[in-house]
Amino acid sequence: MQNFDIYGNGAVGNAVAYFLKNYPCNLHSKTSKLQDISIHGKLYPLKKHTSKNSLHIVCTKAFSVTGCIDKILKNNTNPEILVLSNGYLNHQLKPYKNIHRGVVLFGVSQSNDTYNIISKNPVIKIFDSLADLLITLPSVFSSEKNCGFLGEKFFFNVILNTLCSAYQLQHNELVRIIPKTLLKVSKEAFELTKKLHPDFQQPKSVMFKRLDALIDSVSKNQNSMYTDFIKKRPSERSYLSGMSVGLQGFETLKALDNVIHSTERSTI
């Protein structure tokens, strides 16, 4: 049976651990191995293992990814590593071998349109089949096959993290009404995504339509980047909107990124 080691016990790490709870699985926080996971207030025990022959799944914040990978490489011989962290990490991951980028989608609208998009590509599956998907590694998570979906995730994260967190920082409230800058940010985020992910080929109209549906489903939640500031910890800003800095254009994204960066410098 496949063994798993998951690093990072945030939303993604906990979700992956939950769907792998019937397999030998270690969930690593910054300081220890966790005995169980908490989903909606309910505890689920983990089947911990001591094997060195394991699939290592990195779900940490983007700024911790390389440190986590270095630690895995130091303690294991030729390990297989899957990175499920947010943001544009191509530069950070380029020096490594046997590293695969993956995408986990959850919390999206389960409309017929969404199911159709997911079912057309074996890389993305709804959570009830995530365990089966991970066990088929490494072939399904090669960066060549996955670049389009990484681009889509980057597009949504840039908007939902950068725009919403900047709005919350300025208004000190949850985002219930997306400001008028949404259209400008969406256009710039789309162009930035195409620049960073050359294989990203989704039409703008399709992405904007999906964005509207996604905003409806998450607009009452507290933004994850905003939560980073409240808890006085670094955000993934530099791996999302921060990728626009130093490039021509993207003025709206740069302005929002500056709001976030200023807060980050003053709170950490």
Secondary structure, 3 states (H helix, E strand, C coil): CCCEEEECCCHHHHHHHHHCCCCEEEEECCCCEECEEEECCEEEECECCCCCCCEEEECCCHHHHHHHHHHHHHHCCCCEEEECCCCCCHHHHCCCCCEEECCCCCCCCCCHHHHHHHHCCCCCCCHHHHHHHHHCCCHHHCHHHHHHHHHHHHHHHHHHHHHHHHHHHHHCCCCCCCCCCHHHHHHHHHHHHHHHCCCCCCCHHHHHHHHHHHHHHHCCCCCHHHHHHHCCCCCCHHHCHHHHCCCCCCHHHHHHHHHHHHHHHHHC
